[in-house]
Amino acid sequence: MAKTNEYIGEAYNALLELSADEKRRLEYEAREKALKDYNSQMESAFKRGEEQGERRGEERGEKRGEIRGIEKTREVFRLHGQGKQPEEIAGLCGMTENEVEWVLFGDRQNTRRTGL
């Protein structure tokens, strides 16, 4: 009977050890899952923020481009109103002569050149 109690005690101790190991393993897996979830959420939030920042940057860039385009267009018309030729306006505005003519004449540019 003593041996039986000894075996039962050893089995019980082994069971406690396995249970503790299983508990530690489950705790470890839970921590790993929590870390993976956190990292995934952070990466997702970063991507959303990056996309939002790109959209805002594009919108601001487009708006600034529109403003600069309007300012250049006004300058082209102002200089043209002073009697300056497209070639001279192009040099003053940092544009090509074709760009100046497009601003001044648009689709009528071909009509102007051909005299129609």
Secondary structure, DSSP 8 states (H G I E B T S, - for coil): -HHHHHHHHHHHHHHHHHHHHHHHHHHHHHHHHHHHHHHHHHHHHHHHHHHHHHHHHHHHHHHHHHHHHHHHHHHHHHHHHTT--HHHHHHHHT--HHHHHHHHHGGGHHHHHHT-
